[in-house]
């Protein structure tokens, strides 16, 4: 048995915007977050065992801030170029 092909008009799939990845500004933000992580872990090495000096109080916040900055850099959108007016 032969099947008849439907000659109904096929609609093209909806056009989706291409995902380009991380923007240039986002990459700079990520690099600054990595630097903040290195600083946080370096300050963590200067803590004393009892955890009563300034380094032991500041280093966790530096490390968490570094991870937060990296996350912000990943989702930071690319700047749209200004189009000239007609």
N, C-alpha and C positions, 0 to 999 in steps of 0.2 A: 504494500500500500504506500502510495506516495502521499506525503504530507504537503499541504499547500502552505506556502510561505505567506505570512501576513504582510500586506503592503501598507500597513498603517504607518503614519509618519512617526519616526523615532525622534524623540527630543534628546538633544545632547545633554550630557551630565552637567550639573551646575558648576560654574567656574569657581575654583577656590584660590585664595591667595596663597602664593608660595611661601613656605616658612623658610626664612633665610638663616636662622640660627641666632647666635648671640651677636649683638651689635658691637661696634668698636668701643663705644662708651661703656657698654656692659663688660667687655673684656678688661678695660682699665679698672673698673670697679672691682671685678673679681681679683685682679692682681693686688689691689690695695687691701682687699680682705685677706688674701694669703699673707701679705706682709704683716697685717695686724695679728694673724695667727702666730707667725714666727715670733713677733714681739711678745705676745701673750705667753707662749711656751718658754721663751727665754726668761721672762720675769718669773715664771713658775719655778725655774731652776734656782732662783735666788731666795726661795722661801726657807724658813727654818722649820725644824720638825714639829714644833709646837703650834705652828701656824699663827703666830701672834705679831708678825711684822707686816708692813704695808704691802709687800710683794704678794703675800698669801691672800690678801684681801682684794687686790686689784687684778691679779692674773686671771681668775675665772671670768671676770667681766670682759677683759680683753679677748679672751678666747671665744666667748659667746658672741661678742660683737663682731669678731672676724667671720664666724659662720653666718651671722645675719647679713653682713655686707656681701658675702659670696652669694647668698640666696637672692639678695636684691639685685646683684649684677646679672644673675641668670635671667630674671624676669624683666629687666630694664628694657623698655621698648626702643626701637631704632627711631631716631629723629626723622621726621618727614620733611623733605625739602619743600621750601616755599615755592609754589607755582606762581608764575607771573600772571597778573590780571590781564584779561583780554582787552 
